């Protein structure tokens, strides 16, 4: 049965969804607070490499 009033603002869910982890440190223009935040993100990613690896292996 086809839905006549299907909402267009809700994206369709793919048959095999995938979860990824990404960080784009170049997303924002340079600035002091942005630089501090980018450094914090990089430090967190470095410190949590083992945790992220374990979570990826558990998928």
Helices and strands as residue ranges (DSSP letters): H 32-47, H 49-57
